[in-house]
Amino acid sequence: MSKPKSFRPWNPEQTLLLPPSPVEWLPENHLVFFLLDLAAELDLGEIHAYYRQKDPRGEKAYDPRMMVVLLLYAYCVGLPSSRKIEKACWEDAAFRVLTGNQQPDHSRISDFRRRHLDALAGLFVQVLRLCQKAGLVSLGHVALDGTKIRANASKHKAMSHERMLKSERQLEGEMRALLRKAELIDAQEDGQYGKGKRGDELPEELQRRSSRLEWIRKAKAELEAEIAAAKAAQRQEEAEAAEQEAVEAEASGDEQRGKRASRRARGARKRADEAQKLAIEKAEAAGSEPPDITADGVSDPLAMPSRQLPSDAAGHPKPQAQRNFTDPESHILKGTDGWMQGYNCQAAVDGDHQVIVAIGVSNQPSDAVHLLPMLERIQANTGQRPDALIADAGYCSTSNLEACEHRGLEAYISTSRQQHGQRPRPSRGRAPKDLDARGRMDRKLRSKAGQAIYALRKTIVEPVFGQIKGGRRLDRFRLRGLEKVNGEWSLMATTHNILKLFRAAIATA
């Protein structure tokens, strides 16, 4: 008879007289050790400055370096939820090594992320510079694309201005009817129970409708204030342009031209003043700060565009203008699987190693308005512009194509949407001399070299979005508001580049 199979000793309750070092729980080339080394290279001065200003008394805070590395690792492995991070700090060996066997609760993790979101977003450029030093960024071919990501809000929690007005009138009528009913009930109960007895509270149904009416009125006021502020800013720009034109017309010595320009300037200024007055009134009604309309008008080239809500000439919302009750700064967008309440997330990706070189978030559905700001961000982040920029038809507009030509940028921007696997017909013969910017771009893309370069787009940028959404589970933002969502997108892009650095370090080790 053969000897029975023996097994290694197993005793879950066994105690260790000499506990091993936690670092022995993980292999030498684990991501945790790379992040711990990386933390020494990152400038966390802004975060440390916050704690230097705090009262030293009270409960001690967790080390900011540990909290930063904890968030970076969690996003790297697809755990953006603060509750799941807390659970992992108890159950996952890598998290226990990273934290030094500390277990911050989910509220501490969430508060740290929210409090230092701007500083965490700033890590993107720092990590990108490290990628440059490591030779992972060449800017030979850079692909630009956008993806729609759901906001922490439902599209069913949005309401148009027309529906707000209708619901407001309906609820006011229902409340009047309920109040009359309540008065009758109170009179009956006074006769039954006597004066001063209970029975004079608002019915539950009336309380519910009252809170709903207040909710709708607040959203309506905020929507009207946002649209009025945007219209006032537009009128201010028009007035400044008209006044500048009037000055130039008067300097030209043409009396008739000067008079016409002066009339246009006075009319534009009058409209601007009226729009500003309306914007201030709407802001006061919404309980918000009056908009700053008197700025110098110099726009920030790095600023991402914001949504343009439909309004009439006077600055009042059109019936179809919508506002979401949960995340007012999000927008209804068309995604791959239908309409969603979300944000438009932009990324410019280097072709050599799929490192993200520029990012941005906006609530503007169109991609075309993002091209120039993203170009400026590439330049600001890396100190240089790409040799060639590749983008799909969503970025195609005459102004964008002309801007690329003016900058001397070699761009490959599709002029029309193509079916999957479809290739444009090759160009033949000499190019006509009277082609416009769109015609010149179309002809370039139909060349053999142009087709080959444009085909790189799908292999550069689309896998990055797949890794972020699928591999690291960013199918929906956790935070609300454009500023916070931008920080969360920056954090996700930062961890993407960290993983590129890590894999390059492993490959060369």
C-alpha positions as CSV (number, residue, x, y, z in Angstrom):
1,M,0.0,0.0,0.0
2,S,1.4,3.4,-1.0
3,K,2.2,6.0,1.6
4,P,-0.6,8.7,1.9
5,K,0.1,12.1,0.5
6,S,1.4,14.6,3.0
7,F,0.7,18.3,3.1
8,R,2.4,21.4,4.4
9,P,1.4,22.4,7.9
10,W,-1.6,24.8,8.0
11,N,-2.7,26.6,11.1
12,P,-4.5,29.9,10.4
13,E,-4.4,30.8,14.1
14,Q,-0.6,30.3,14.5
15,T,1.2,33.2,16.0
16,L,4.6,34.5,14.9
17,L,7.2,35.0,17.6
18,L,9.2,37.1,15.2
19,P,7.0,38.8,12.7
20,P,8.6,39.1,9.3
21,S,9.1,42.4,7.6
22,P,5.9,43.4,5.6
23,V,8.1,44.0,2.5
24,E,8.7,40.2,2.4
25,W,5.0,39.7,1.6
26,L,5.4,41.0,-2.0
27,P,7.8,40.2,-4.8
28,E,10.7,42.6,-5.4
29,N,9.4,44.1,-8.6
30,H,5.9,44.9,-7.2
31,L,4.2,48.1,-8.2
32,V,3.9,49.2,-4.5
33,F,7.7,49.4,-4.2
34,F,7.9,51.5,-7.4
35,L,5.3,53.9,-6.1
36,L,7.1,54.2,-2.7
37,D,10.3,55.2,-4.6
38,L,8.3,57.5,-6.9
39,A,6.8,59.4,-3.9
40,A,10.3,60.6,-3.1
41,E,10.5,62.2,-6.6
42,L,7.2,64.1,-6.3
43,D,6.8,67.6,-5.0
44,L,4.0,67.4,-2.3
45,G,4.8,70.9,-0.9
46,E,1.2,72.1,-1.5
47,I,-0.2,69.3,0.5
48,H,2.3,69.6,3.3
49,A,1.6,73.4,3.5
50,Y,-2.0,72.7,4.4
51,Y,-0.9,70.7,7.5
52,R,1.6,73.3,8.6
53,Q,-1.2,75.7,8.9
54,K,-3.4,73.4,11.0
55,D,-3.6,73.3,14.8
56,P,-1.1,70.7,16.0
57,R,-3.5,69.7,18.8
58,G,-6.0,66.9,18.3
59,E,-5.8,63.5,16.6
60,K,-2.8,63.0,14.4
61,A,-3.3,62.9,10.7
62,Y,-2.0,60.1,8.4
63,D,1.3,60.9,6.6
64,P,0.4,62.8,3.4
65,R,2.9,60.8,1.4
66,M,1.3,57.6,2.5
67,M,-2.2,58.9,1.5
68,V,-1.0,60.1,-1.9
69,V,0.7,56.7,-2.7
70,L,-2.4,54.9,-1.4
71,L,-4.7,56.8,-3.8
72,L,-2.2,56.4,-6.7
73,Y,-2.0,52.6,-6.2
74,A,-5.8,52.3,-5.7
75,Y,-6.4,54.1,-9.1
76,C,-3.7,52.0,-10.7
77,V,-5.5,48.7,-9.8
78,G,-9.0,50.0,-10.5
79,L,-10.2,50.9,-7.0
80,P,-11.4,54.5,-7.1
81,S,-14.1,53.9,-4.4
82,S,-13.0,55.1,-0.9
83,R,-14.9,52.3,0.8
84,K,-13.2,49.6,-1.4
85,I,-9.9,51.2,-0.6
86,E,-10.6,51.0,3.1
87,K,-11.6,47.3,2.7
88,A,-8.4,46.6,0.8
89,C,-6.3,48.2,3.5
90,W,-7.5,45.3,5.8
91,E,-7.6,42.4,3.3
92,D,-5.0,43.0,0.6
93,A,-1.3,42.4,1.4
94,A,-0.1,45.0,-1.1
95,F,-2.2,47.7,0.5
96,R,-1.0,46.7,4.0
97,V,2.6,46.9,2.9
98,L,2.0,50.3,1.3
99,T,0.3,51.8,4.4
100,G,2.7,50.2,6.9
101,N,-0.2,48.1,8.2
102,Q,-2.4,51.2,8.8
103,Q,-6.1,51.2,8.0
104,P,-7.5,54.7,7.2
105,D,-11.3,54.6,7.1
106,H,-13.2,55.6,3.9
107,S,-14.2,59.0,5.3
108,R,-10.5,59.9,5.8
109,I,-9.6,58.7,2.3
110,S,-12.5,60.6,0.8
111,D,-11.8,63.8,2.7
112,F,-8.1,63.7,1.8
113,R,-8.9,63.3,-1.9
114,R,-11.5,66.0,-1.9
115,R,-9.4,68.5,0.1
116,H,-6.2,68.0,-2.0
117,L,-7.8,67.4,-5.4
118,D,-6.0,70.3,-7.0
119,A,-2.6,69.2,-5.7
120,L,-3.3,65.6,-6.8
121,A,-4.3,66.9,-10.3
122,G,-1.0,68.8,-10.4
123,L,0.9,65.5,-10.1
124,F,0.0,64.8,-13.8
125,V,2.6,67.2,-15.1
126,Q,5.2,66.0,-12.6
127,V,4.8,62.4,-13.7
128,L,4.7,63.4,-17.3
129,R,8.1,65.2,-16.9
130,L,9.5,61.9,-15.4
131,C,8.2,60.1,-18.5
132,Q,10.1,62.5,-20.6
133,K,13.3,62.0,-18.7
134,A,12.8,58.2,-19.1
135,G,12.6,58.7,-22.9
136,L,8.9,57.6,-23.1
137,V,7.7,60.8,-24.8
138,S,8.8,61.7,-28.4
139,L,5.9,63.8,-29.7
140,G,6.4,62.3,-33.1
141,H,2.8,61.3,-33.6
142,V,0.2,62.5,-31.1
143,A,-3.4,61.3,-31.3
144,L,-6.1,63.5,-29.9
145,D,-9.6,62.1,-28.9
146,G,-12.4,62.5,-26.5
147,T,-14.5,60.1,-24.6
148,K,-17.8,60.6,-22.8
149,I,-17.9,59.5,-19.1
150,R,-21.0,59.4,-17.0
151,A,-21.4,62.0,-14.2
152,N,-22.5,61.1,-10.7
153,A,-26.0,62.0,-11.7
154,S,-28.9,60.5,-13.7
155,K,-30.2,62.0,-16.9
156,H,-33.6,61.4,-15.5
157,K,-32.8,64.0,-12.8
158,A,-32.6,66.8,-15.4
159,M,-35.5,69.1,-16.3
160,S,-35.9,71.6,-19.1
161,H,-36.8,75.3,-18.4
162,E,-40.2,74.8,-20.1
163,R,-40.9,71.8,-17.9
164,M,-39.7,73.7,-14.8
165,L,-42.2,76.5,-15.5
166,K,-45.0,74.0,-16.1
167,S,-44.2,72.0,-13.0
168,E,-43.9,75.2,-10.9
169,R,-47.4,76.3,-11.9
170,Q,-48.8,72.8,-11.4
171,L,-47.3,72.5,-7.9
172,E,-48.5,75.9,-6.9
173,G,-52.0,74.9,-7.8
174,E,-51.8,71.6,-5.9
175,M,-50.4,73.4,-2.9
176,R,-53.2,75.9,-2.8
177,A,-55.7,73.0,-3.0
178,L,-53.9,71.2,-0.2
179,L,-53.7,74.3,1.9
180,R,-57.5,74.8,1.6
181,K,-58.0,71.2,2.5
182,A,-55.7,71.6,5.5
183,E,-57.6,74.6,6.7
184,L,-60.8,72.7,6.6
185,I,-59.3,69.8,8.5
186,D,-57.8,72.2,11.1
187,A,-61.3,73.8,11.6
188,Q,-62.9,70.4,12.1
189,E,-60.2,69.3,14.5
190,D,-60.4,72.6,16.5
191,G,-64.1,71.9,16.9
192,Q,-63.4,68.3,17.9
193,Y,-60.3,68.7,20.1
194,G,-60.5,72.4,21.0
195,K,-58.1,75.3,20.4
196,G,-54.4,74.8,21.0
197,K,-54.5,71.0,20.5
198,R,-52.3,69.2,18.0
199,G,-53.6,68.9,14.4
200,D,-52.3,72.1,12.9
201,E,-49.2,70.6,11.2
202,L,-48.8,70.6,7.5
203,P,-50.0,67.3,5.9
204,E,-47.2,65.1,4.7
205,E,-48.3,65.4,1.1
206,L,-48.1,69.2,1.4
207,Q,-44.6,69.1,2.9
208,R,-43.5,66.8,0.0
209,R,-44.9,69.1,-2.7
210,S,-43.5,72.2,-0.9
211,S,-40.0,70.8,-0.9
212,R,-40.3,69.7,-4.5
213,L,-41.5,73.2,-5.5
214,E,-38.5,74.8,-3.7
215,W,-36.2,72.4,-5.4
216,I,-37.5,73.3,-8.9
217,R,-37.5,77.0,-8.2
218,K,-33.9,76.8,-7.1
219,A,-32.8,74.9,-10.2
220,K,-34.8,77.3,-12.4
221,A,-33.2,80.4,-10.8
222,E,-29.7,78.9,-11.2
223,L,-30.3,78.0,-14.8
224,E,-31.5,81.5,-15.6
225,A,-28.5,83.0,-13.8
226,E,-26.0,80.8,-15.7
227,I,-27.5,81.7,-19.1
228,A,-27.8,85.4,-18.2
229,A,-24.1,85.5,-17.1
230,A,-23.0,83.9,-20.4
231,K,-25.1,86.3,-22.4
232,A,-23.7,89.3,-20.5
233,A,-20.1,88.1,-21.1
234,Q,-20.9,87.8,-24.8
235,R,-22.5,91.2,-25.0
236,Q,-19.4,92.7,-23.2
237,E,-17.1,91.2,-25.7
238,E,-19.2,92.5,-28.6
239,A,-19.3,96.0,-27.0
240,E,-15.5,96.1,-26.5
241,A,-15.0,95.0,-30.1
242,A,-17.4,97.6,-31.4
243,E,-15.7,100.4,-29.3
244,Q,-12.3,99.4,-30.6
245,E,-13.7,99.5,-34.2
246,A,-15.1,103.0,-33.5
247,V,-11.7,104.2,-32.3
248,E,-10.0,102.9,-35.4
249,A,-12.7,104.4,-37.7
250,E,-12.3,107.8,-36.1
251,A,-8.5,107.6,-36.5
252,S,-8.9,106.8,-40.2
253,G,-10.3,110.3,-40.9
254,D,-13.4,108.9,-42.6
255,E,-16.2,110.9,-41.0
256,Q,-19.1,108.8,-42.3
257,R,-17.4,105.5,-41.3
258,G,-16.6,107.0,-37.9
259,K,-20.3,108.0,-37.3
260,R,-21.6,104.5,-38.3
261,A,-19.0,102.8,-36.0
262,S,-19.9,105.1,-33.1
263,R,-23.6,104.3,-33.5
264,R,-22.8,100.6,-33.5
265,A,-20.6,101.0,-30.5
266,R,-23.3,102.9,-28.5
267,G,-25.9,100.2,-29.4
268,A,-23.5,97.4,-28.4
269,R,-22.7,99.1,-25.1
270,K,-26.4,99.6,-24.3
271,R,-27.1,95.9,-25.0
272,A,-24.1,95.0,-22.8
273,D,-25.3,97.2,-19.9
274,E,-28.8,95.7,-20.2
275,A,-27.4,92.1,-20.2
276,Q,-25.2,92.9,-17.2
277,K,-28.1,94.3,-15.3
278,L,-30.2,91.2,-16.1
279,A,-27.3,88.9,-15.1
280,I,-26.9,90.6,-11.7
281,E,-30.7,90.4,-11.1
282,K,-30.7,86.7,-11.9
283,A,-27.7,86.0,-9.8
284,E,-29.3,87.7,-6.8
285,A,-32.5,85.7,-7.4
286,A,-30.5,82.5,-7.4
287,G,-28.5,83.5,-4.2
288,S,-25.2,83.4,-6.0
289,E,-22.4,86.0,-6.5
290,P,-22.8,88.5,-9.3
291,P,-20.9,87.6,-12.4
292,D,-17.6,89.4,-13.2
293,I,-18.4,91.0,-16.5
294,T,-15.8,93.8,-16.3
295,A,-12.8,91.5,-16.9
296,D,-10.1,92.6,-19.4
297,G,-11.5,90.1,-21.9
298,V,-8.2,88.3,-22.4
299,S,-9.1,84.6,-22.7
300,D,-6.9,81.9,-21.3
301,P,-5.7,79.7,-24.2
302,L,-5.4,76.7,-21.9
303,A,-9.1,77.0,-20.7
304,M,-11.4,74.3,-21.8
305,P,-14.7,75.5,-23.4
306,S,-17.9,75.4,-21.4
307,R,-21.3,74.4,-22.5
308,Q,-23.5,76.9,-24.3
309,L,-27.1,76.7,-23.1
310,P,-29.7,77.9,-25.6
311,S,-31.0,81.4,-24.9
312,D,-32.8,84.2,-26.7
313,A,-31.4,87.6,-27.6
314,A,-32.3,89.1,-24.3
315,G,-30.5,86.4,-22.3
316,H,-33.5,84.4,-21.2
317,P,-33.4,80.5,-21.4
318,K,-35.1,78.8,-24.3
319,P,-37.6,76.1,-23.5
320,Q,-35.2,73.3,-24.2
321,A,-32.5,74.6,-21.9
322,Q,-31.9,71.9,-19.3
323,R,-30.3,71.7,-15.8
324,N,-29.5,68.6,-13.8
325,F,-30.6,68.6,-10.1
326,T,-27.8,66.3,-8.9
327,D,-24.8,67.7,-10.8
328,P,-25.8,71.0,-12.5
329,E,-22.5,71.3,-14.3
330,S,-22.8,68.0,-16.2
331,H,-24.5,67.9,-19.6
332,I,-26.6,65.5,-21.7
333,L,-24.1,63.9,-24.1
334,K,-24.3,61.3,-26.9
335,G,-22.2,58.3,-26.0
336,T,-21.5,55.0,-27.8
337,D,-24.5,53.4,-26.0
338,G,-26.9,56.3,-26.2
339,W,-27.5,59.5,-24.4
340,M,-26.0,60.1,-20.9
341,Q,-25.5,62.7,-18.3
342,G,-21.8,63.2,-18.2
343,Y,-18.7,65.0,-19.2
344,N,-16.5,65.2,-22.3
345,C,-13.0,64.0,-21.3
346,Q,-10.1,64.8,-23.7
347,A,-6.7,63.1,-23.9
348,A,-3.7,63.7,-26.2
349,V,-1.5,60.5,-26.4
350,D,2.0,60.1,-27.6
351,G,2.4,57.5,-30.2
352,D,5.6,55.8,-29.1
353,H,4.6,54.5,-25.6
354,Q,0.9,55.6,-25.3
355,V,1.8,58.2,-22.6
356,I,-0.9,60.8,-22.1
357,V,0.7,64.2,-22.7
358,A,-2.3,66.5,-22.2
359,I,-5.8,66.2,-20.7
360,G,-8.9,68.2,-20.2
361,V,-12.5,68.0,-19.2
362,S,-15.5,70.0,-20.3
363,N,-19.3,69.8,-20.5
364,Q,-19.3,70.9,-24.1
365,P,-20.4,68.0,-26.3
366,S,-18.5,69.0,-29.5
367,D,-14.9,67.8,-29.8
368,A,-14.0,70.5,-32.4
369,V,-13.9,73.3,-29.8
370,H,-11.3,71.4,-27.8
371,L,-8.6,71.1,-30.4
372,L,-6.8,74.5,-29.9
373,P,-6.9,74.4,-26.0
374,M,-5.5,70.8,-26.1
375,L,-2.7,72.0,-28.5
376,E,-1.8,74.7,-26.0
377,R,-1.8,72.2,-23.1
378,I,0.5,69.9,-25.0
379,Q,3.0,72.8,-25.5
380,A,2.6,73.9,-21.8
381,N,3.1,70.4,-20.4
382,T,6.0,69.2,-22.5
383,G,7.7,72.4,-23.7
384,Q,7.3,71.5,-27.3
385,R,4.6,70.8,-30.0
386,P,4.0,67.5,-31.7
387,D,5.5,66.8,-35.1
388,A,2.2,65.4,-36.3
389,L,-1.3,65.6,-34.8
390,I,-3.9,63.0,-35.6
391,A,-7.6,63.4,-34.8
392,D,-10.9,62.1,-36.1
393,A,-13.7,64.0,-37.9
394,G,-15.1,65.3,-34.7
395,Y,-12.3,67.9,-34.6
396,C,-12.7,69.0,-38.2
397,S,-13.7,72.5,-38.8
398,T,-12.4,75.1,-41.2
399,S,-11.1,77.3,-38.4
400,N,-9.2,74.4,-36.8
401,L,-7.6,73.4,-40.1
402,E,-6.6,76.9,-40.9
403,A,-5.2,77.3,-37.3
404,C,-3.0,74.2,-37.8
405,E,-1.7,75.5,-41.1
406,H,-1.0,78.9,-39.6
407,R,1.0,77.3,-36.8
408,G,2.9,75.2,-39.2
409,L,1.6,72.0,-37.5
410,E,1.5,68.8,-39.6
411,A,-2.1,67.8,-38.9
412,Y,-4.1,64.7,-40.0
413,I,-7.7,65.5,-39.2
414,S,-10.4,63.4,-40.9
415,T,-12.8,65.6,-42.9
416,S,-15.7,63.1,-42.8
417,R,-16.7,60.2,-40.8
418,Q,-15.9,56.8,-42.3
419,Q,-17.4,53.4,-41.8
420,H,-15.2,50.8,-40.0
421,G,-12.7,49.4,-42.4
422,Q,-13.5,51.9,-45.1
423,R,-10.6,53.8,-46.7
424,P,-10.9,57.0,-48.7
425,R,-10.2,56.8,-52.4
426,P,-6.5,57.6,-53.2
427,S,-5.7,61.1,-54.6
428,R,-4.5,61.3,-58.2
429,G,-2.8,64.0,-60.2
430,R,-1.8,67.5,-59.1
431,A,-3.8,69.3,-56.4
432,P,-5.9,72.2,-57.7
433,K,-4.6,75.6,-56.7
434,D,-7.9,76.9,-55.5
435,L,-8.5,74.3,-52.7
436,D,-9.5,75.6,-49.3
437,A,-8.2,74.2,-46.0
438,R,-10.7,71.4,-45.9
439,G,-9.9,70.4,-49.5
440,R,-6.2,70.4,-48.8
441,M,-6.7,68.2,-45.7
442,D,-8.9,65.8,-47.6
443,R,-6.4,65.4,-50.3
444,K,-3.5,64.8,-47.9
445,L,-5.5,62.1,-46.1
446,R,-6.2,60.4,-49.4
447,S,-2.5,60.0,-50.1
448,K,-0.8,56.8,-49.3
449,A,1.4,58.4,-46.6
450,G,-1.6,60.2,-45.1
451,Q,-3.7,57.0,-44.9
452,A,-0.8,55.2,-43.1
453,I,-0.4,58.0,-40.6
454,Y,-4.1,58.5,-39.9
455,A,-4.5,54.7,-39.3
456,L,-2.2,55.1,-36.3
457,R,-4.9,56.9,-34.4
458,K,-6.8,53.8,-33.4
459,T,-3.7,52.1,-32.2
460,I,-2.6,55.1,-30.1
461,V,-5.5,56.7,-28.3
462,E,-8.4,54.3,-28.3
463,P,-6.5,51.6,-26.3
464,V,-5.8,54.2,-23.7
465,F,-9.5,54.9,-23.2
466,G,-10.1,51.1,-23.1
467,Q,-7.5,50.6,-20.4
468,I,-8.9,53.5,-18.3
469,K,-12.6,52.5,-18.6
470,G,-12.2,48.8,-18.6
471,G,-8.9,48.0,-16.8
472,R,-9.3,50.7,-14.1
473,R,-13.1,50.8,-14.0
474,L,-13.7,54.5,-14.6
475,D,-17.2,54.1,-16.1
476,R,-18.6,56.8,-13.9
477,F,-17.1,59.7,-11.9
478,R,-17.4,59.6,-8.1
479,L,-17.3,63.4,-7.6
480,R,-19.6,66.1,-8.8
481,G,-18.9,69.5,-10.4
482,L,-16.6,70.3,-13.3
483,E,-13.6,71.2,-11.1
484,K,-13.7,68.0,-9.0
485,V,-14.3,65.9,-12.1
486,N,-11.3,67.5,-13.7
487,G,-9.2,66.5,-10.7
488,E,-10.5,62.9,-10.8
489,W,-9.7,62.7,-14.6
490,S,-6.2,64.1,-13.9
491,L,-5.7,61.5,-11.2
492,M,-6.7,58.7,-13.6
493,A,-4.4,60.0,-16.3
494,T,-1.5,60.3,-13.8
495,T,-1.8,56.7,-12.8
496,H,-1.9,55.7,-16.5
497,N,1.4,57.3,-17.0
498,I,2.8,55.9,-13.8
499,L,2.0,52.4,-15.1
500,K,3.9,53.2,-18.3
501,L,6.9,54.3,-16.2
502,F,6.7,51.2,-14.1
503,R,6.6,48.8,-17.0
504,A,9.5,50.6,-18.7
505,A,11.5,50.3,-15.4
506,I,10.7,46.5,-15.2
507,A,11.7,46.0,-18.8
508,T,15.1,47.7,-18.3
509,A,15.8,46.1,-14.9
